[in-house]
Amino acid sequence: MKTLPLALLLFFAITLSVGNLQAARKAENRHPNILILYADDLGFGDLRCYHAESKIPTPNLDRLAAEGMRFTDGHSSSGICTPSRYALLTGRHHWRDFHGIVNAFGESVFKPERLTMPEMLREKGYRTAAIGKWHLGWDWAAIRKADAKPIGEGKRQSWGPEAFDWSKQIPDGPLAHGFDHYFGDTVINFPPYCWIEDDRVPRAPDVLMDT
């Protein structure tokens, strides 16, 4: 049996390692990381990467912009929370489906057949997460107790925290529309006043506030 010199074997092993590393880097380049920061009430001139004379120092956001991609001609079809988020995630003009915001304990604005950005990314091998404000609705009726009584009247009618079984999964949220993970609050100024992780509440809310 022929033998290879040790130096040649080492060179072969190193070449394989470098080749594997290069292949891994090429695979990474085919799937670049995507980070979308979506903020309410952020003006075009607030970030220095868009407006050099901004009075607000934004060094970390400026660095992200320098190393990534900036949108310079993007427009929202609405100036309020729910419709603008819906348009971003679906690529659709929101007026085709609805207008206005999701109110407290409002149902999901998504139709089951509507394709979303995270669903498209999943088809390309991505794993996705949404962190922060959702404000696109959930199926709260699925966890509402059968004997629950609403509080208030008319447009101010709502539900107290005791009206729901918080041990159950909450359907039709971010995970139902393509995201692999979610952590945040449905909306900061509407009940329930609690954190939601994926499709469950880590700690049941016990506070009722006037909205």
N, CA, C and O of each residue as an XYZ file, in Angstrom:
844
protein
N       0.843     -1.195      0.000
C       0.000      0.000      0.000
C       0.878      1.245      0.000
O       1.819      1.345      0.788
N       0.579      2.176     -0.865
C       1.344      3.416     -0.933
C       0.993      4.320      0.235
O      -0.148      4.344      0.695
N       1.975      5.055      0.705
C       1.753      5.997      1.806
C       2.063      7.400      1.329
O       2.924      7.597      0.472
N       1.367      8.368      1.877
C       1.604      9.774      1.561
C       2.459     10.396      2.648
O       2.304     10.056      3.821
N       3.356     11.299      2.284
C       4.143     11.988      3.314
C       3.220     12.744      4.260
O       2.144     13.195      3.868
N       3.655     12.877      5.513
C       2.856     13.559      6.526
C       2.552     14.992      6.112
O       1.437     15.475      6.307
N       3.554     15.678      5.536
C       3.355     17.076      5.136
C       2.260     17.188      4.085
O       1.480     18.140      4.095
N       2.202     16.205      3.169
C       1.183     16.226      2.128
C      -0.201     15.978      2.720
O      -1.185     16.598      2.317
N      -0.258     15.059      3.686
C      -1.525     14.798      4.355
C      -2.024     16.030      5.083
O      -3.210     16.356      5.025
N      -1.107     16.725      5.778
C      -1.489     17.944      6.491
C      -1.979     19.007      5.522
O      -2.965     19.695      5.783
N      -1.267     19.136      4.379
C      -1.676     20.124      3.379
C      -3.067     19.794      2.849
O      -3.894     20.684      2.655
N      -3.316     18.506      2.617
C      -4.622     18.068      2.118
C      -5.719     18.389      3.119
O      -6.797     18.843      2.733
N      -5.455     18.156      4.411
C      -6.437     18.438      5.460
C      -6.720     19.931      5.555
O      -7.870     20.349      5.696
N      -5.641     20.744      5.475
C      -5.810     22.197      5.553
C      -6.592     22.703      4.346
O      -7.446     23.580      4.472
N      -6.290     22.136      3.165
C      -7.001     22.538      1.951
C      -8.483     22.229      2.066
O      -9.326     23.032      1.666
N      -8.800     21.049      2.619
C     -10.198     20.696      2.821
C     -10.877     21.668      3.773
O     -12.008     22.095      3.542
N     -10.164     22.016      4.861
C     -10.741     22.932      5.846
C     -11.015     24.292      5.231
O     -12.084     24.870      5.432
N     -10.036     24.807      4.474
C     -10.213     26.105      3.827
C     -11.347     26.036      2.817
O     -12.149     26.963      2.702
N     -11.406     24.912      2.076
C     -12.481     24.750      1.104
C     -13.842     24.726      1.758
O     -14.790     25.326      1.251
N     -13.949     24.027      2.896
C     -15.220     23.985      3.625
C     -15.604     25.359      4.141
O     -16.772     25.744      4.099
N     -14.591     26.111      4.638
C     -14.854     27.455      5.147
C     -15.339     28.369      4.027
O     -16.280     29.142      4.208
N     -14.688     28.275      2.869
C     -15.107     29.105      1.734
C     -16.516     28.739      1.282
O     -17.312     29.613      0.935
N     -16.822     27.434      1.287
C     -18.169     27.006      0.904
C     -19.201     27.527      1.883
O     -20.291     27.941      1.489
N     -18.847     27.506      3.184
C     -19.771     28.018      4.201
C     -20.004     29.509      4.012
O     -21.126     29.995      4.149
N     -18.920     30.237      3.693
C     -19.062     31.680      3.492
C     -19.910     31.978      2.259
O     -20.712     32.912      2.261
N     -19.727     31.177      1.203
C     -20.555     31.364      0.013
C     -22.020     31.104      0.332
O     -22.907     31.797     -0.166
N     -22.267     30.086      1.177
C     -23.649     29.791      1.571
C     -24.238     30.946      2.360
O     -25.412     31.283      2.208
N     -23.394     31.564      3.223
C     -23.866     32.718      3.988
C     -24.209     33.870      3.059
O     -25.204     34.567      3.260
N     -23.370     34.069      2.027
C     -23.607     35.165      1.098
C     -24.899     34.974      0.315
O     -25.528     35.945     -0.104
N     -25.292     33.714      0.120
C     -26.540     33.467     -0.589
C     -27.747     33.802      0.280
O     -28.836     34.061     -0.233
N     -27.551     33.797      1.591
C     -28.630     34.112      2.521
C     -28.165     35.214      3.481
O     -27.888     34.931      4.647
N     -28.075     36.436      3.023
C     -27.638     37.519      3.916
C     -28.640     37.739      5.038
O     -29.838     37.512      4.869
N     -28.142     38.181      6.176
C     -29.033     38.505      7.288
C     -29.912     39.694      6.910
O     -29.452     40.645      6.279
N     -31.166     39.628      7.300
C     -32.118     40.709      7.023
C     -32.658     41.223      8.348
O     -33.242     40.462      9.120
N     -32.467     42.497      8.613
C     -32.975     43.133      9.824
C     -33.805     44.336      9.410
O     -33.282     45.285      8.826
N     -35.090     44.300      9.709
C     -35.987     45.410      9.385
C     -36.384     46.100     10.683
O     -36.959     45.473     11.573
N     -36.081     47.381     10.790
C     -36.469     48.177     11.952
C     -37.649     49.048     11.539
O     -37.525     49.898     10.657
N     -38.776     48.834     12.175
C     -39.991     49.567     11.811
C     -40.476     50.325     13.038
O     -40.826     49.720     14.051
N     -40.495     51.643     12.946
C     -40.802     52.470     14.115
C     -41.974     53.397     13.837
O     -42.112     53.931     12.736
N     -42.813     53.582     14.844
C     -43.900     54.553     14.751
C     -43.348     55.966     14.954
O     -42.445     56.183     15.762
N     -43.897     56.905     14.222
C     -43.611     58.330     14.438
C     -42.131     58.685     14.302
O     -41.643     59.579     14.994
N     -41.425     58.003     13.431
C     -40.024     58.329     13.160
C     -39.962     59.135     11.876
O     -40.351     58.652     10.813
N     -39.474     60.362     11.974
C     -39.426     61.235     10.813
C     -38.272     60.910      9.882
O     -37.262     60.350     10.308
N     -38.423     61.262      8.605
C     -37.387     60.987      7.608
C     -36.069     61.660      7.986
O     -34.997     61.124      7.709
N     -36.145     62.823      8.610
C     -34.930     63.558      8.941
C     -34.376     63.278     10.320
O     -33.430     63.944     10.740
N     -34.936     62.307     11.047
C     -34.489     62.046     12.420
C     -33.171     61.286     12.485
O     -32.415     61.452     13.443
N     -32.880     60.459     11.490
C     -31.665     59.645     11.489
C     -30.572     60.338     10.684
O     -30.829     60.858      9.599
N     -29.367     60.343     11.211
C     -28.277     61.036     10.527
C     -27.856     60.345      9.233
O     -27.266     60.978      8.358
N     -28.154     59.059      9.104
C     -27.822     58.381      7.848
C     -28.691     58.889      6.702
O     -28.371     58.663      5.535
N     -29.777     59.567      7.021
C     -30.636     60.190      6.010
C     -30.497     61.715      5.999
O     -30.657     62.357      4.961
N     -30.201     62.272      7.152
C     -30.144     63.732      7.277
C     -28.960     64.083      8.173
O     -29.044     63.977      9.396
N     -27.871     64.498      7.560
C     -26.614     64.714      8.283
C     -26.732     65.758      9.385
O     -25.954     65.730     10.339
N     -27.686     66.676      9.277
C     -27.819     67.742     10.269
C     -28.846     67.411     11.351
O     -29.271     68.295     12.095
N     -29.243     66.156     11.439
C     -30.181     65.751     12.486
C     -29.610     66.061     13.863
O     -28.413     65.890     14.096
N     -30.458     66.512     14.767
C     -30.039     66.848     16.131
C     -29.942     65.609     17.025
O     -29.531     65.706     18.181
N     -30.320     64.447     16.488
C     -30.350     63.219     17.285
C     -29.181     62.321     16.875
O     -29.134     61.874     15.728
N     -28.236     62.045     17.780
C     -27.146     61.123     17.436
C     -27.683     59.696     17.278
O     -28.329     59.166     18.182
N     -27.412     59.087     16.136
C     -27.879     57.712     15.889
C     -26.727     56.869     15.328
O     -26.847     56.329     14.228
N     -25.610     56.748     16.067
C     -24.425     56.077     15.508
C     -24.648     54.617     15.150
O     -24.152     54.156     14.122
N     -25.378     53.884     15.970
C     -25.571     52.458     15.689
C     -26.467     52.238     14.473
O     -26.206     51.361     13.650
N     -27.526     53.043     14.369
C     -28.392     52.943     13.198
C     -27.655     53.394     11.941
O     -27.853     52.835     10.862
N     -26.800     54.410     12.088
C     -26.012     54.875     10.948
C     -25.074     53.775     10.452
O     -24.880     53.600      9.249
N     -24.497     53.037     11.404
C     -23.592     51.949     11.024
C     -24.352     50.836     10.309
O     -23.879     50.301      9.306
N     -25.530     50.488     10.825
C     -26.352     49.482     10.152
C     -26.677     49.910      8.720
O     -26.632     49.105      7.790
N     -27.004     51.188      8.566
C     -27.336     51.698      7.233
C     -26.128     51.638      6.302
O     -26.256     51.305      5.124
N     -24.943     51.966      6.847
C     -23.730     51.972      6.031
C     -23.349     50.562      5.575
O     -22.814     50.378      4.482
N     -23.630     49.573      6.420
C     -23.255     48.195      6.102
C     -24.378     47.423      5.405
O     -24.191     46.279      4.989
N     -25.541     48.060      5.284
C     -26.677     47.364      4.691
C     -27.284     48.120      3.529
O     -26.573     48.590      2.640
N     -28.584     48.233      3.540
C     -29.322     48.868      2.445
C     -30.260     49.927      3.008
O     -30.948     49.692      4.002
N     -30.287     51.091      2.370
C     -31.215     52.146      2.765
C     -32.302     52.280      1.702
O     -32.038     52.176      0.505
N     -33.521     52.510      2.162
C     -34.625     52.798      1.253
C     -34.781     54.316      1.174
O     -34.963     54.980      2.195
N     -34.710     54.850     -0.019
C     -34.771     56.303     -0.186
C     -36.053     56.768     -0.870
O     -36.283     57.970     -1.006
N     -36.875     55.840     -1.294
C     -38.116     56.226     -1.971
C     -39.245     55.285     -1.558
O     -40.051     54.858     -2.385
N     -39.286     54.970     -0.261
C     -40.324     54.093      0.261
C     -41.481     54.907      0.808
O     -41.272     55.958      1.413
N     -42.689     54.434      0.603
C     -43.869     55.177      1.048
C     -44.876     54.224      1.684
O     -45.082     53.111      1.200
N     -45.489     54.664      2.755
C     -46.533     53.877      3.401
C     -47.888     54.308      2.863
O     -48.118     55.483      2.576
N     -48.774     53.337      2.733
C     -50.121     53.664      2.263
C     -50.996     54.201      3.382
O     -52.156     54.546      3.158
N     -50.440     54.273      4.588
C     -51.205     54.782      5.731
C     -50.248     55.383      6.745
O     -49.095     54.965      6.852
N     -50.735     56.362      7.486
C     -49.919     56.998      8.510
C     -50.179     56.454      9.902
O     -49.745     57.057     10.884
N     -50.882     55.322     10.016
C     -51.161     54.742     11.327
C     -50.653     53.299     11.384
O     -50.277     52.705     10.374
N     -50.659     52.760     12.610
C     -49.932     51.526     12.924
C     -50.322     50.312     12.091
O     -49.532     49.831     11.279
N     -51.540     49.817     12.292
C     -51.940     48.530     11.725
C     -51.827     48.487     10.200
O     -51.204     47.563      9.678
N     -52.399     49.438      9.462
C     -52.337     49.338      7.998
C     -50.916     49.381      7.445
O     -50.601     48.666      6.494
N     -50.058     50.211      8.029
C     -48.697     50.315      7.512
C     -47.915     49.027      7.761
O     -47.126     48.611      6.912
N     -48.126     48.390      8.918
C     -47.472     47.106      9.194
C     -47.988     46.013      8.249
O     -47.218     45.185      7.761
N     -49.276     46.024      8.007
C     -49.885     45.043      7.104
C     -49.303     45.191      5.697
O     -48.979     44.195      5.050
N     -49.173     46.422      5.228
C     -48.636     46.667      3.891
C     -47.197     46.177      3.787
O     -46.808     45.605      2.768
N     -46.405     46.397      4.833
C     -45.014     45.953      4.826
C     -44.921     44.430      4.742
O     -44.107     43.899      3.987
N     -45.752     43.727      5.515
C     -45.658     42.270      5.598
C     -46.302     41.548      4.420
O     -45.960     40.398      4.144
N     -47.220     42.195      3.728
C     -47.913     41.529      2.617
C     -47.575     42.109      1.250
O     -47.788     41.452      0.231
N     -47.052     43.333      1.216
C     -46.790     43.980     -0.061
C     -48.048     44.470     -0.749
O     -48.023     44.787     -1.938
N     -49.145     44.536     -0.015
C     -50.426     44.939     -0.593
C     -50.837     46.325     -0.114
O     -50.486     46.752      0.985
N     -51.585     47.011     -0.962
C     -52.212     48.266     -0.570
C     -53.307     47.921      0.434
O     -54.246     47.199      0.100
N     -53.198     48.428      1.655
C     -54.102     47.971      2.718
C     -55.567     48.301      2.441
O     -56.461     47.637      2.966
N     -55.819     49.321      1.620
C     -57.219     49.697      1.355
C     -57.991     48.602      0.624
O     -59.221     48.624      0.595
N     -57.286     47.657      0.042
C     -57.975     46.541     -0.612
C     -58.664     45.638      0.410
O     -59.613     44.929      0.077
N     -58.192     45.666      1.638
C     -58.695     44.737      2.650
C     -59.355     45.414      3.848
O     -60.353     44.911      4.362
N     -58.819     46.536      4.296
C     -59.378     47.182      5.484
C     -58.727     48.550      5.654
O     -57.773     48.888      4.953
N     -59.251     49.324      6.586
C     -58.589     50.555      6.996
C     -58.797     50.709      8.495
O     -59.679     50.073      9.071
N     -58.008     51.530      9.111
C     -58.104     51.709     10.556
C     -57.208     50.744     11.305
O     -56.545     49.896     10.707
N     -57.197     50.883     12.628
C     -56.320     50.071     13.460
C     -57.089     48.927     14.114
O     -58.319     48.933     14.166
N     -56.341     47.950     14.609
C     -56.921     46.876     15.410
C     -57.124     47.407     16.824
O     -56.175     47.862     17.462
N     -58.348     47.349     17.307
C     -58.642     47.831     18.655
C     -58.302     46.771     19.699
O     -57.823     45.687     19.364
N     -58.554     47.094     20.961
C     -58.249     46.172     22.055
C     -58.932     44.827     21.828
O     -60.130     44.770     21.551
N     -58.173     43.759     21.946
C     -58.650     42.388     21.724
C     -59.273     42.218     20.338
O     -60.234     41.468     20.165
N     -58.713     42.925     19.356
C     -59.212     42.824     17.988
C     -58.708     41.574     17.285
O     -57.648     41.047     17.624
N     -59.473     41.101     16.303
C     -59.097     39.891     15.576
C     -58.011     40.188     14.554
O     -57.744     41.346     14.234
N     -57.387     39.132     14.045
C     -56.305     39.268     13.076
C     -56.804     39.886     11.772
O     -57.918     39.608     11.329
N     -55.974     40.722     11.168
C     -56.327     41.345      9.888
C     -55.935     40.467      8.699
O     -56.296     40.772      7.562
N     -55.202     39.382      8.949
C     -54.726     38.531      7.860
C     -55.765     37.498      7.449
O     -56.440     36.908      8.294
N     -55.884     37.290      6.161
C     -56.666     36.176      5.645
C     -55.746     34.954      5.556
O     -54.554     35.100      5.283
N     -56.288     33.750      5.784
C     -55.439     32.550      5.790
C     -54.626     32.368      4.509
O     -53.500     31.872      4.552
N     -55.189     32.764      3.382
C     -54.515     32.542      2.103
C     -53.516     33.643      1.749
O     -52.815     33.533      0.743
N     -53.438     34.706      2.563
C     -52.581     35.829      2.222
C     -51.116     35.515      2.513
O     -50.761     35.236      3.658
N     -50.271     35.558      1.500
C     -48.847     35.287      1.650
C     -48.164     36.476      2.313
O     -48.452     37.627      1.983
N     -47.259     36.197      3.248
C     -46.556     37.260      3.966
C     -45.053     37.179      3.700
O     -44.546     36.172      3.204
N     -44.362     38.249      4.039
C     -42.921     38.287      3.855
C     -42.201     37.155      4.603
O     -41.374     36.475      3.996
N     -42.483     36.923      5.907
C     -41.785     35.819      6.577
C     -42.087     34.451      5.973
O     -41.238     33.561      6.021
N     -43.267     34.269      5.411
C     -43.569     32.998      4.740
C     -42.723     32.838      3.483
O     -42.256     31.738      3.186
N     -42.523     33.919      2.746
C     -41.675     33.870      1.560
C     -40.224     33.604      1.943
O     -39.527     32.848      1.267
N     -39.768     34.231      3.036
C     -38.397     34.017      3.492
C     -38.195     32.584      3.970
O     -37.131     32.003      3.758
N     -39.203     32.018      4.609
C     -39.106     30.622      5.064
C     -38.901     29.686      3.878
O     -38.140     28.723      3.972
N     -39.573     29.961      2.768
C     -39.424     29.135      1.564
C     -37.999     29.186      1.019
O     -37.571     28.277      0.307
N     -37.261     30.253      1.354
C     -35.880     30.412      0.901
C     -34.870     29.949      1.948
O     -33.669     30.170      1.790
N     -35.343     29.313      3.010
C     -34.433     28.758      4.004
C     -34.157     29.633      5.205
O     -33.305     29.296      6.027
N     -34.851     30.742      5.329
C     -34.641     31.641      6.462
C     -35.447     31.197      7.681
O     -36.479     30.538      7.557
N     -34.949     31.576      8.862
C     -35.729     31.529     10.094
C     -35.953     32.973     10.523
O     -35.032     33.788     10.463
N     -37.163     33.296     10.955
C     -37.511     34.690     11.208
C     -38.060     34.887     12.612
O     -38.571     33.957     13.235
N     -37.943     36.107     13.092
C     -38.487     36.471     14.402
C     -39.011     37.894     14.334
O     -38.469     38.732     13.615
N     -40.065     38.159     15.086
C     -40.606     39.512     15.238
C     -40.490     39.876     16.714
O     -40.909     39.115     17.585
N     -39.926     41.028     16.982
C     -39.724     41.479     18.356
C     -40.371     42.851     18.506
O     -40.098     43.759     17.721
N     -41.227     43.002     19.514
C     -41.816     44.309     19.787
C     -43.303     44.366     19.509
O     -44.030     43.391     19.694
N     -43.732     45.522     19.066
C     -45.157     45.787     18.858
C     -45.695     45.005     17.655
O     -45.103     45.047     16.577
N     -46.803     44.297     17.831
C     -47.438     43.532     16.762
C     -48.594     44.321     16.143
O     -48.513     44.707     14.977
N     -49.635     44.562     16.878
C     -50.776     45.402     16.502
C     -51.422     44.997     15.181
O     -51.856     45.841     14.397
N     -51.475     43.674     14.952
C     -52.153     43.161     13.761
C     -53.229     42.147     14.123
O     -53.776     41.469     13.253
N     -53.526     42.050     15.413
C     -54.629     41.218     15.859
C     -54.263     39.775     16.160
O     -53.267     39.250     15.664
N     -55.101     39.141     16.992
C     -54.995     37.727     17.358
C     -56.426     37.179     17.427
O     -57.397     37.932     17.350
N     -56.533     35.880     17.570
C     -57.850     35.273     17.763
C     -58.117     35.166     19.266
O     -58.033     34.085     19.849
N     -58.440     36.303     19.878
C     -58.676     36.327     21.324
C     -59.919     35.535     21.708
O     -60.001     35.011     22.819
N     -60.879     35.444     20.807
C     -62.108     34.703     21.112
C     -61.821     33.238     21.417
O     -62.585     32.591     22.133
N     -60.718     32.710     20.874
C     -60.383     31.300     21.080
C     -60.001     30.994     22.520
O     -60.118     29.851     22.960
N     -59.542     32.010     23.267
C     -59.163     31.758     24.663
C     -60.107     32.458     25.646
O     -59.880     32.435     26.856
N     -61.169     33.081     25.119
C     -62.127     33.748     26.001
C     -63.042     32.710     26.645
O     -63.513     31.786     25.982
N     -63.283     32.869     27.924
C     -64.132     31.932     28.656
C     -65.580     32.038     28.191
O     -66.049     33.115     27.823
N     -66.273     30.915     28.212
C     -67.650     30.868     27.714
C     -68.582     31.767     28.506
O     -69.541     32.302     27.948
N     -68.320     31.945     29.800
C     -69.203     32.749     30.648
C     -68.679     34.166     30.868
O     -69.142     34.865     31.769
N     -67.709     34.597     30.045
C     -67.114     35.924     30.216
C     -68.120     37.023     29.905
O     -68.921     36.905     28.978
N     -68.068     38.094     30.692
C     -68.949     39.244     30.502
C     -68.113     40.466     30.121
O     -67.114     40.758     30.777
N     -68.515     41.184     29.063
C     -67.777     42.391     28.689
C     -67.987     43.502     29.702
O     -68.949     43.485     30.470
N     -67.088     44.458     29.696
C     -67.207     45.632     30.560
C     -67.301     46.872     29.674
O     -66.764     46.884     28.566
N     -67.968     47.897     30.144
C     -68.147     49.105     29.359
C     -69.270     48.963     28.351
O     -69.908     47.916     28.243
N     -69.496     50.047     27.613
C     -70.579     50.064     26.634
C     -70.106     50.691     25.325
O     -69.147     51.462     25.296
N     -70.802     50.341     24.247
C     -70.532     50.943     22.945
C     -69.101     50.731     22.492
O     -68.558     49.632     22.601
N     -68.486     51.808     21.975
C     -67.122     51.724     21.477
C     -66.114     51.471     22.587
O     -64.995     51.033     22.319
N     -66.495     51.740     23.826
C     -65.582     51.540     24.945
C     -65.757     50.162     25.590
O     -65.161     49.872     26.627
N     -66.569     49.332     24.974
C     -66.755     47.987     25.519
C     -65.485     47.164     25.324
O     -64.884     47.178     24.250
N     -65.086     46.454     26.361
C     -63.870     45.655     26.299
C     -64.022     44.460     27.233
O     -65.127     44.117     27.655
N     -62.888     43.832     27.546
C     -62.874     42.656     28.403
C     -61.823     42.834     29.482
O     -60.763     43.411     29.240
N     -62.115     42.346     30.650
C     -61.137     42.345     31.719
C     -60.230     41.134     31.609
O     -60.560     40.187     30.895
N     -59.085     41.138     32.303
C     -58.149     40.010     32.200
C     -58.734     38.685     32.666
O     -58.298     37.620     32.228
N     -59.734     38.753     33.564
C     -60.335     37.517     34.076
C     -61.236     36.834     33.042
O     -61.699     35.717     33.271
N     -61.487     37.492     31.913
C     -62.376     36.927     30.887
C     -61.690     35.864     30.032
O     -62.345     35.198     29.231
N     -60.372     35.701     30.195
C     -59.620     34.817     29.311
C     -58.916     33.706     30.083
O     -58.567     33.865     31.253
N     -58.718     32.589     29.412
C     -57.930     31.486     29.955
C     -56.504     31.642     29.434
O     -56.194     31.230     28.316
N     -55.649     32.231     30.244
C     -54.305     32.586     29.803
C     -53.360     31.398     29.713
O     -52.208     31.555     29.308
N     -53.829     30.219     30.082
C     -52.992     29.022     29.947
C     -53.018     28.472     28.523
O     -52.207     27.614     28.174
N     -53.934     28.957     27.711
C     -54.092     28.443     26.350
C     -53.213     29.198     25.354
O     -52.794     30.330     25.598
N     -52.947     28.540     24.226
C     -52.270     29.192     23.118
C     -53.219     30.192     22.455
O     -54.417     29.939     22.330
N     -52.669     31.321     22.039
C     -53.469     32.348     21.369
C     -53.258     32.198     19.860
O     -52.164     32.478     19.370
N     -54.270     31.766     19.118
C     -54.089     31.519     17.678
C     -54.028     32.811     16.851
O     -54.332     33.904     17.327
N     -53.624     32.628     15.602
C     -53.704     33.660     14.562
C     -52.845     34.884     14.842
O     -53.196     36.002     14.463
N     -51.714     34.663     15.510
C     -50.757     35.736     15.736
C     -49.578     35.621     14.782
O     -49.722     35.065     13.694
N     -48.409     36.138     15.168
C     -47.242     36.119     14.281
C     -46.839     34.730     13.795
O     -46.461     34.570     12.634
N     -46.916     33.713     14.675
C     -46.504     32.367     14.275
C     -47.419     31.774     13.213
O     -46.998     30.928     12.425
N     -48.671     32.217     13.195
C     -49.625     31.715     12.198
C     -49.393     32.329     10.824
O     -49.977     31.887      9.835
N     -48.542     33.347     10.764
C     -48.342     34.053      9.496
C     -46.867     34.136      9.122
O     -46.412     35.114      8.529
N     -46.125     33.075      9.485
C     -44.783     32.914      8.940
C     -43.626     33.076      9.887
O     -42.542     32.564      9.609
N     -43.807     33.773     11.006
C     -42.686     33.975     11.914
C     -42.416     32.711     12.727
O     -43.345     32.016     13.140
N     -41.133     32.423     12.951
C     -40.750     31.271     13.769
C     -40.744     31.609     15.253
O     -40.877     30.721     16.095
N     -40.592     32.879     15.574
C     -40.538     33.281     16.983
C     -41.095     34.694     17.113
O     -40.958     35.519     16.210
N     -41.718     34.950     18.244
C     -42.219     36.295     18.542
C     -42.064     36.583     20.030
O     -42.285     35.711     20.870
N     -41.683     37.810     20.342
C     -41.719     38.278     21.726
C     -42.040     39.767     21.713
O     -41.379     40.551     21.032
N     -43.057     40.143     22.472
C     -43.412     41.552     22.547
C     -44.763     41.737     23.191
O     -45.254     40.869     23.912
N     -45.358     42.886     22.919
C     -46.714     43.158     23.397
C     -47.585     43.438     22.174
O     -47.112     43.974     21.172
N     -48.831     43.077     22.267
C     -49.679     43.252     21.089
C     -49.752     44.721     20.689
O     -49.677     45.043     19.503
N     -49.896     45.602     21.653
C     -49.785     47.051     21.459
C     -49.728     47.680     22.843
O     -50.484     47.290     23.733
N     -48.846     48.639     23.031
C     -48.512     49.103     24.371
C     -49.659     49.796     25.096
O     -49.717     49.752     26.325
N     -50.576     50.437     24.367
C     -51.618     51.222     25.035
C     -52.992     50.562     25.010
O     -53.989     51.208     25.332
N     -53.062     49.292     24.635
C     -54.309     48.524     24.686
C     -54.090     47.271     25.520
O     -52.981     46.737     25.551
N     -55.137     46.791     26.202
C     -55.005     45.510     26.888
C     -54.930     44.366     25.868
O     -55.381     44.511     24.732
N     -54.349     43.212     26.289
C     -53.870     42.895     27.632
C     -52.488     43.494     27.870
O     -51.645     43.506     26.973
N     -52.269     43.979     29.062
C     -50.992     44.601     29.394
C     -50.046     43.513     29.891
O     -49.891     43.305     31.095
N     -49.417     42.824     28.942
C     -48.531     41.712     29.292
C     -47.623     41.407     28.104
O     -47.866     41.847     26.980
N     -46.577     40.645     28.387
C     -45.713     40.162     27.324
C     -46.316     38.910     26.706
O     -47.008     38.138     27.371
N     -46.041     38.725     25.424
C     -46.459     37.518     24.726
C     -45.217     36.899     24.091
O     -44.479     37.568     23.367
N     -44.995     35.624     24.370
C     -43.867     34.903     23.774
C     -44.404     33.818     22.857
O     -45.104     32.906     23.298
N     -44.073     33.923     21.586
C     -44.616     33.047     20.546
C     -46.141     33.179     20.524
O     -46.653     34.175     20.013
N     -46.868     32.221     21.054
C     -48.330     32.335     21.086
C     -48.883     32.092     22.487
O     -50.022     31.656     22.656
N     -48.049     32.386     23.489
C     -48.484     32.214     24.874
C     -48.106     33.423     25.721
O     -47.216     34.198     25.369
N     -48.793     33.563     26.832
C     -48.514     34.631     27.787
C     -47.679     34.044     28.924
O     -48.179     33.193     29.660
N     -46.411     34.473     29.096
C     -45.587     33.923     30.171
C     -46.166     34.182     31.561
O     -46.051     33.348     32.459
N     -46.787     35.345     31.722
C     -47.389     35.708     33.009
C     -48.732     36.369     32.736
O     -48.810     37.375     32.030
N     -49.781     35.798     33.298
C     -51.128     36.302     33.030
C     -51.292     37.734     33.515
O     -50.854     38.058     34.618
N     -51.916     38.604     32.712
C     -52.153     39.982     33.146
C     -53.192     40.027     34.257
O     -54.103     39.200     34.301
N     -53.050     40.993     35.149
C     -54.023     41.137     36.240
C     -54.419     42.591     36.453
O     -54.964     42.953     37.496
N     -54.136     43.429     35.442
C     -54.406     44.859     35.555
C     -55.403     45.272     34.481
O     -55.268     44.888     33.319
N     -56.392     46.047     34.867
C     -57.351     46.616     33.921
C     -57.160     48.120     33.921
O     -57.307     48.764     34.959
N     -56.832     48.690     32.762
C     -56.601     50.129     32.661
C     -57.608     50.735     31.707
O     -58.086     50.069     30.788
N     -57.924     51.975     31.922
C     -58.864     52.691     31.063
C     -58.144     53.125     29.798
O     -57.190     53.901     29.858
N     -58.596     52.627     28.648
C     -57.965     53.001     27.382
C     -58.836     53.977     26.619
O     -58.469     54.407     25.525
